[in-house]
Amino acid sequence: MLKEIFSTVAYEIDSHTASQLRPGHAHQLSIARGTIWITRTGDPADYWLRPGATLPLTPGQTLWLSVEPGTSARIVLHRSPRSRPGWLERLHRSWRRRWRPVLARLG
């Protein structure tokens, strides 16, 4: 069975825009290229981050991103897999609950 361990999504940001981003279920942002300014809801601090830097995220946050004039940057959002069990695991749990007493009696 294949199980997702980690997912990433990369974004390019150019110097002509200030971008708004809602990262969804991502739990960490990292800087792959360029220097980027980040501010986010629920956090009074602003961040200037360079390549290699990371920033933990909270579900539901909105981020505002910008780069220095004349430059661009690449950010990467890292997402861990959903914690809800998949349909196969739910089916297996249901089967075990129903058949465990029967199998125990059969010995």
Phi, psi and omega in degrees: 000134176271137179229128179294130180259317184201145177231148176226151175224132181252145177231141173260137179235126178258171189281355184270359184220154164254125187252144174255138183219133171250106189285358177065240184267006179297143181245358178203143176244137175230156180260120180265328182204142176084172176252134186227143175261132181227134167230154184214156180296145178077008182222116182287347183276152169252152184232133167252113185243142180251168180307135181096342180285151177233158178221121178290146182241156176244135179306138178090353179291151170247134180249144170243128188235143176207156178238168179296148180305138177079008181234176173221170181213160174233127175247156178231127174263130180253130182234131173275159182296157177301144182275346178292137178292149178286173184297324181293319178294320177297319178297317179298315178299317179297315179300315179298317180299318183285321188263347180302312179298322180294313180295325178295321179292327180286342172074000000 
